[in-house]
């Protein structure tokens, strides 16, 4: 704030000084554009610039130094941020590379597991197929035996029936009595 007050005071002083110098520099004709007037204006301008430089030298130097330090600090922070970002990028790339390798390993393991599971399922299906075929063979054998037994029984019943029919047609009651007596005597002889 001191520099601003000094500049205001200098500007006020300058506004008062210039008209006074112009009046002193004016010659008898009233023209301010004489050599004496020019010299006074140049001296006045040099004094003004010298005073402004003298008043603003320290604040301007402080401002420029602070600005330079701020820029240097910003550059350093940007460099550190860049290094941090590059490090983070390298870490992310490494993690991605590891994830890619991990995914490949998972896929390889899953493929192996799938193939093993498929092979196990094929073997189990073959085993079950053999077992079903064995059961089917045993069932067919059992059913075939039952069918044969049923056919034999039916054939025997038919044969007995036919034999009875033929015998009853051919045998007379006298022959039946004679056969019955022979069977009884044969049984008594055995006992």
Secondary structure, DSSP 4 states (H G I P E B T S, - for coil): -HHHHHHHHHHHHHHHHHHHHHHHH--TT--S-SHHHHHHHHHHHHHHHHHHHHHHHHHHHHHHHHHHHHHHHHHHHHHHHHHHHHHHHHHHHHHHHHHHHHHHHHHHHHHHHHHHHHHHHHHHHHHHHHHHHHHHHHHHHHHHHHHHHHHHHHHHHHHHHHHHHHHHHH--HHHHHHHHHHHHHHHHHH-
